Amino acid sequence: QVQLVESGGGSVQAGGSLLLTCATSVYTSPYTYCMAWFRQAPGKEREAVVAMPTRDGSPIYADSMEGRFSITADFVKNEVYLRLNSLLPEDTALYYCAANLGHCRSLSPSEYTYWGQGTQVTVS
């Protein structure tokens, strides 16, 4: 069974930064699993932030996310990270880590088989 556990959320002021961590029970090689971050704010649909790797190894970002947010990974520790910079109150949401077998094919939530429980980010 694949397990994903998010951490690193918290409350920050606008303009601040956070580093979210997704600890996984699998070796997160780009040749094994697509890893992704999603978020969901109250009353809104779940939306993608970023996923990697695509077939060529690069990440794919949602249109509004690239620039302020970035994804990295440590395959020795089996951890995936999401760096959130220049945070805005609109970024307040529950942030989820997700995974799917194979390379990343899309940012659709339905493509992802495994999900963490989420970590709360609150920006004021």
N, C-alpha and C positions, 0 to 999 in steps of 0.2 A: 504494500500500500504506500502511495506517495503522500507524504505529509509536508505541508507548508505552514510556517509560523512566522507571522509578521511582528516586527517590533520597531521602536524608534519614533512612534508618533508622540504627539504632545501638543501643548498650547504655546503658540508663539505670536509675537506682534507682527503686523504687516511689515514686509520687507525682510523678514528673517528667513532662516534656512533650517532645514531638517534633513537628516539622513535616515531613510527607512531601510530596514534589513529584512530579507526573506530567508530564513533558514530552511533548508530542504533536506529531505531524507534520501535524495538521489544525487548522483554525480551530475552536476549541471553543465555538462559539456555541450558546446554548440552543435555537436553531432548527435545528441541524444534527445534533448528537450528544448522546446521553445518556452522561454520564461517571459512573463508579462506583468505589468502593473495596471490595475484599473482603480477607479474611484467611484463612489456614489454618495452624493449629498442628499439630505432630506428632501423628499418630494421630486427628485430628479432621477432620470434613467442612469443606470450604470454606464460609465464611459471609459474608454481606453485612455491610457497615458502613453505607454510605450511597450514594445515587445522586441525581443532579440533571441537568437540570430535568424535572419532570413537566410535563404540559400547561399547568398554571397557573403554572409557573416555580419552584415550591418544591421543596426536596429531600425525599427520603423516607429515613428512618433505620430501621435495624433496631431492634427493640424495646429491646434492651439498650444501644444505642449513643448514642442521643440524649442530649445533656447534656454528656458528657465529650468527645465527638468532634464536629468540625464540618468541613464542606466549603466551600471557596471556589474561585474561578477568576480567572485573568487572561487574558482572551481576546485581548489584544494579544500577550502572550508565548506563547499557546497552552499554558498550564500550569494544572493543577488541583492543589489542595492538600488535604491532610487534616491537621488539627490534632488531635493526641492529647494530652489533658490527664489529670491524675490517674491516671497509668498504674499498672496492677497487674500482678503476675507472670502472671496469666491472660491478659493482652493479648499475651504473647509469641507471635509468629507471623510468617509471611511475608506481607507486605501487597502486594496486587496492585491495579494500576490496570486498569480495563476500560472499553470503550466500545461503543456500539451506535448505529446510525442512528436518528434520530428522537428524540422525547421519551421519557423514562423511563416504562416500563410496569410493571415489577416489579423485585424484588430477586433474582430467580432467576438463578444463574450461566449457565444455558442460554440466557438471553436476550441475552447479550453476545457479540459477534463477535470483538472485538479485545482482546488481553491483553498486559500487560507481563510482564517476567520476575520481578518481585517485588523488594521490599527488606525485609531482615530487621530486625525490632524485637525486642529482648531486654530484658526488665524483670526486675530482681532485687531 
